[in-house]
Amino acid sequence: MGGVLLGTRPGFAWITGGRESGIDLSRESGVAAVLVAADGRRFLLANNIEMRRFLEEDLAGQGYAPVELPWTEEQADPGWTPAIAALAREVAGSAVVTDSGDFGKELARLRYRLTGAEIERFRDLGRDAGVALGEVCRGLEPGLTEREIGRRAVEALAQRGAETVVLLVAAGDRIARYRHPPPTDHRWKRDGVMIVVCARRSGLVVALTRILWAGPVPGEIQRRTRAAAEVNARLLAATRPGVLGRELFAVAARAYEELGFPGEERLHHQGGPCGYLSRDWIAHPGCEEAVEAPQAFAWNPSVTGTKVEETWIVSERSIEGITATPGWPSLEVGVEGRSVSFPGVASMGSF
């Protein structure tokens, strides 16, 4: 094997310490790729439109040797990836493994265990995302449409340099009817509204959910939210190195049943680890992926009408929540002998 070619946007961000290779964000591949040759040499592969910017700005000082091709040659191939892969084989002198090919999943697993620098970037992003969503919720008022609420969330994150890669907003009965509710023109009235975001910055992605009630939070919603927090707590307690995704799914299923909500795990996925994707894998009955440490996790258990979702850094001996919203009402749940805070449902003026 001549080397490894990283051309997907998550792979490029990982190998370059959080740099972005995307221009057309509807595509999985970016406009540049990194080739790490078997002998340790590192190359940046891009067309002549992009090369100067990467060398002078995004990757300045990182020591990549440029390998440039004309954009006309690139477009003559049936897509960007074949042209770059052919160029990589020529530079490396033999076949290369790509993160968009058969070995993509194996290469992605190399990203799961976080470095110290990645953890610091995660903490900074999580703090900013939690603050941003809190600011948005404090400024909401009944009568806004879901689209207007979503726009405010996107703008608040963008002001902090974060891109919203997932946006869900549900007002009123749409919270209970749909687990994945894209924002619509439906107006928030004197009831609840749920905002869900996955925010990306420097390649990394955090996930969080906040639910706000216009008046007093109904007792049944509080009961169901407490149950979702309990499920989240049990998942976190079980999220330890070597534990398989299917085992974690079983933990959630048992928790729902014991808490009086059997079968809720079949109505929506429970989440999983995040990193350079919103979820690197999702726990399900057949999942053979294993927990590593340190690794980021965003569990999102839901009980019809409510949900509890935060992002955590899980190490061998600790769990650290990184997306908390200052002043937000919290639910305290015991996890391995200590109390852990999960976001509750807020009412206007309560935070």
N, C-alpha and C positions, 0 to 999 in steps of 0.2 A: 504494500500500500504506500502510495506516495505522500499522503497527507490527509488532512481533514478540511473540508470547505464548509464554512458557516455563512449561509446566504439568507436564511430566514430572518425576519426582524427580531424575534426573541433571541436567536442564536448570535446574531451580530451584537445586540445590546449586551449579552452576557460576556462575550469574549473581549469587548472593548470597554468594559466598566460603565455601561449604561448609555452608550451613544445610540442615536437613532439613525437608521438607514432608510427609513421610509420617506417617500415623496407622495406617491399615490397610496393612501392608507387603506384602500380597498383591497390591496394585494398583500399576501403573506410575505413575499420576498421584497427586500428593499432594493435600492439602486446601487448597492455596493456589497461586496462579500470579502471575508477574510479567509485566506488560505494559510493554515499552519502545516508546513511541510514536515515530513518524518524526521528530518535532521534538525528541526527546531526553528528554521527560518520562517518569517512571517511576511505575508504579502497582502496588500490591499488591491482588490480587483474591481475596477469600475470603468465606465466609459468616459470619454473626454469631456462630457458635460459636467460630470460630478467630481472628477478627481481632484481638481485644484481646491475646491471647498473643503473636502475631507482632509487633505494634507495640511491646509492652512488653518482650519478651524476645528472641526470635530475630533480629528485624530492627531493634531499637532503634537509632536514630541513623543509619540508612542512607538516610533521606530519601525513602521510598516514600509516595506519596499513597494513602490507603486508598479502595478501592471495594468496598463491602460489599453483599451480597444476603442475604435471609432464607434460612435453611436449608430452609424449606418450599418456597420457590420453586425452589431448587436441586434438590430431590428430585422436584419435579413434572416436570422435564425428564427425558428418557430417558437419564440418566447425568450425571455431574458435568461432563465436558468440554463438551458442547453448551451448557450454561447459562453457563459461564464464557466460552466463545468468543463467545457472543452478547453478553454484557456487554462484552467487550473491543472488539468491533466498534462498539458504542454509544459507548464512551469515546473510541476512536480516531477515530471519525467515518467510517471506511471499513473495508474488509476487512483482516484481519490474517493473518500467517503464523504457524502454530503448530508447535511441535517434536514434536507427535504426528501431524501431517498429512503431506502429500506432500513438504514441505520439511524433514522431520525429520532426514534424513541430512545434508543440506547444513548445517543448523544445528549438528548434532553435530560436524561437522568443525571448527567454530570453537573447540571445546574442546581439540583435540588438542595444540596448541602451548602448553606450560605457561608460566605466569608465574613470577616469582621467588617470590612468596608460595605458590603451589601446590607448587613444588619443596620449599620448607621444610616444608610440611605433609606431603608425601610422605615426606621423610626421617624426620620424627618418627614417622609411622605405621609405616614400614618397620622402623625400629629397634625399636619396641615389639613389633611382630609377631614379629620374629626372636627377641627375648629371650623373649617369652611361649611360643613353641613350644619353645624350648630348655628352659625350666623344666618344661614339661609332660613332655617326653621324659625328663628326668633323674628324674622321679618315677614313671615307669611301671615295671610289673613284670609278668612273664608271668602269665596267668590272668585278666586284665582282658578284658572284651568290647570290641568295636569301639565300641559305643555309649558305654561308660564312658570310653574314651579320647577320643572325640569330645566328650563333655560337658566333660571337663577342658580341652580346647583352647578350646571356646567360652567357658568361664568365665574362663580366663586372659586372653583377648582382651577380654572384657567388663569385667574389672577395669581395663583400660587404656582404656576408653571406645570400643572398637572392636566393630563388629557383624560376625558371621561370615555372609557371604552365600553362600559355598560351603564345604561340609565333606565331605571324603571320607576314609574310614579303611578300610584293608585289612590283614588279618593273614594270614600264611601264604600258601597258594597263591592267595588272592584277589588278591594283588598282580599276579601274572602273568596271571590269568584275565580280570580286568576293568580297563579303563583308567579308568573312572569308577565307583568303588565306594562308594556310600553306606554308612555304618556299619550293622552288623547285630549280632545277638547272638553272632556267631562269636567265639570266644575266641582271644586271642594266646597261643601256646605257645612252644616253644624255637626260634623262627625269627624272621622279620622282620615288622615292622609299618610301614605307610606312612601318614602324616598329610598331608593336603592342605587348605589353607585359602585363601580369598580374604577379606580383612578390610577393612571399610570404616569410615572415620572422617572427619568433616568433608567428606563427599561423595566422597572419593577411595578407590580400591581397590588394595590390593597382593595379590600371589599368591606363595605359597611352598610347597615340599614338603620334608618330612624323612622319612628312612627309618632305622629303628633295628632292630638285630639283637640278640636275646637273648644269643647267644654270639658266637664269632668270625665275622666276615663271610666267607661263602664266596668263594673266588677267582673263580668265574664271575660272581657278583654284582658284585664289584669291577671285573672286566673290562668288564662291560656298563655299569656306572655311569660308568666312565672314558670309554667311547664316547659316552654321552649327554652328558657334559660337553663333549666335543670338538665334538659337533654344536651345542650351545649356544654355544660359543665362536665357531664359524664363523658362526652366525646373528648374533651380536652384532657381529662384524667387518664383516658385510655390511649391518648396520642403519644406513644413512646417508641423509641427506635426499634425497628424490626416488626412492629405490629402491622398486619396487612389491612388493606382497605376493606376487604370483606368482613374482617373481624370488627372493624370500626362501624360498619353498617349494622352489624348485629347488635352492637352496643346501643346504637340509636333506636333500633327496633324494640329492644327490650325496655328501654327507658320510656318510650311512648306508651307501651302497654302498661307498665307499672304505674305511670302517672295518669292513667285513665283516658288515653287518646290512642288506642291501638290502630295501626294501619296508616297513621299520618306519614310515615316514612315512604309510603308508596305514592304519595300525592306530590312529592317534590324531592329533589335530591338534597343531600345533607351537606354538600360542599366537599372540601378537601384542601390539599396544599396549594398555595399560590406562590408566584415568583415572577418569572418573565411572561407568564400567562395568567389570566384571571383564575384559572385552576389548572394545575399541572396534571392532576387526575381527580376523579370524583369517586368517592366510596360507593360501592354497589355490591350486590351479593356475590359476584364473580371476580371482584377486583383483587389481583395478586400483587399490586404495588405495595411497597413497604415504606413505613415512616423512616425518615432519616433525621439527623440532628447536627447542627441547628437547622430548622426548616420553618418556613412561614405557613400558617394554616388559617383558612377562613371557613369555619363551620357556620352553616346557616339553617339550623333547624326551624321548622315552621309548624304551627298549629293553626288550622283554618281560621283566618282573620287576623293573624299576627305572625311575627317572625323576629328572631334574635340573631344578629350577624355582626361580628367584629373580626379583625385580623390580629393574629397572635404570632409571636416568635416562640417556637417550642424548642427547648434544648433538653439535654439528658436529665437535668435536675430542676428546671424551672419553666414556667410559662409567663410570657410577658405580653399584655395587651398593648397595641400600638395605635389604635384608632379611636380612643376615647374622646368624647365631646365634653369639654369642661362645663360643669354645672348641670349636665343632663341627668334626669332621674335614673337611679341605678337600682339593680336587683342584686343583692348579695347572695351568693351561692357557694357552698363549701366545695372546694376542690383539693383533695389530698391533704386534709387537715388545715387548710387556710381558706379564708373568705376571698372570693373573686367577684369583681363587679362586672355585670352585664348591663347593656342599655335597656331600660324599661320603656314604657310608653309615656311620653310627655303630654301635658296639657298646656295650652297657651298661657303664658305668664308664670309657669312653674319653674322655669330655668333661666 
